[in-house]
Amino acid sequence: MWSKIKRKTSAAWARIKRWWIAMLTGLGLLTVGLALAETKTFNWINAVERMDGTPFLAADLVATRIYCDVDPLDKSTWGTPLIQVLGQSTTGQGDLGLGRHDCFATHVDTDAQESDASNVVTFVVTPARPRPPTLSVVDPLPPN
């Protein structure tokens, strides 16, 4: 009986330990990822026409969404946008991690209809270069 309790307790502690290690590792990776992220500024020109050629008024624009690293032709892959900017603004900022990122924009109107994807813009985020060293002036040695 005691061996059964000991075995169950040991297994439970092992699961808890694995869970804590996974959580701490995930937090560590998240912290490193944020430290290596770079803030990018996105600029765009708002649409003035709907797909059928009728005017798209500024008052009809609810939001502009920026998506990255998904297929612009397959809306089922879009998921959550990197950023969503409300209203008629034409600029927004989002953090991108290291690597290559292909991004595009969409508009959402007052009927909650989302446009097709804009053109794709590519960003490449590289690690920051090290700062230069500080050089000190060294007086020449006195003559012998």
N, C-alpha and C positions, 0 to 999 in steps of 0.2 A: 504494500500500500504506500509506504513512504517513498519507495523508488518511483512509483507512478506519479506522485505529487511532485517529486524532485524533477522528473523528466518534463512534466508539463510546465513547471515554473521556469526551468532552464530554457525551454523552447519559447516561452512567452518573453523572457528577458532578451533572448537572441533576436526576436522579431522587433522588440522595442529598440534595441541597439541598432539594428539595420535601418529602422525608420529614422532615428536621430541622425545617423551618419548620412543617409540620403538627403535629409532636410538641410543639414549643415553644408554638405557638398553643393546642393542646389543653390543655397544662399550665397556661397562663395563664388560659384560660377556666375550667378546673377550680378554680383558686385563687380566681378572682373569684366563682364560684358558691358555693364554701364560705364565702367571706367574707360573702356576702349571705344565707346560710342562717340559719334560725332554729330553735332547738330547741323542739319542742312536746312537752308531756306528755300522754299518752293515759291515760285511766282508763276502766275498764269493770267490769261485774258479770258474774262467771262464770256460765255456764249450770248449772242443777241438774237438767235433764231432757233426755232424748234426743228425737229427732223422733217416736218411737213412744210417748212418754209414760213410758217407764221412767226410773228415776233415773240421773242422770249424776253419779257420785261424784267428789269432788275428786281422788281417787287415779287416776281415769281420764284426767284432763286432763294432757296432755304439754306443750302450748304454746299460746300465743295469738299469732296473727299479725295485724299491721296492714298493710293495703294502701292505697295512695293512687293516685288518678288512673287507675284502671282500672274497667271495668264490673263492678259487684258481681253482676250476674246472669249473667255469662259467665265461668265459671272458666278458660276457655282464655286469657283476657287477663290473669290475675292475675300470673303470673310470680313474681319474687322479692319477698317482702314488704319493706316499709320497715323493719320491725323484727319480731323474733320473741322473745317472752318465754317462757322455760321455766317449767314448774310452775304453781302456783296463784296467782301474783302477779296483781294487778289494776291494775298501772300500768307504763308504759314510756315511753321517750323516743326521738324520732327527729327528724332534721334535714330541714326542708322549705325549698326554695328560694323565691324571690320568686314571687308569684302566688297563684291560687286552687287549693286542694287539697281534693278530696273523698275522705275516708278511711273505712274500715270495718274491722271485726275478724272473725276466725274462730277457732274452737277446733280443735285436733288431739288426737285421743284415742290411747290406747295401741295401737290397731289401725291407726294412721296414717291414719285417716279424718278428713277436714277438713269442718267444718260449712259450712253456707251462710253468706252474709255477714250481718253485723249491720246495724243502721241505719247510715246514712251521716252523718258529721259533716264540716262544711266549715270549713276554715281559710283565712284570707287573710293572706299574709305581705307586708308592705310594707317599703320601705327605711326604715332607722332615721332618725329626725329628727336634725338637727344639735344639738349641745350649745348651750346659751345662751351669749351673750357674757359676759365679765366687765366690769362697769362700775366705773370708778374714780371716786372723789370728786374733783371739781375745785374747788379753792378759788376763791371769787369774786375778780375782779380788784380791786386796791386802788383806792380813790377817787382821782380826779384832783387 
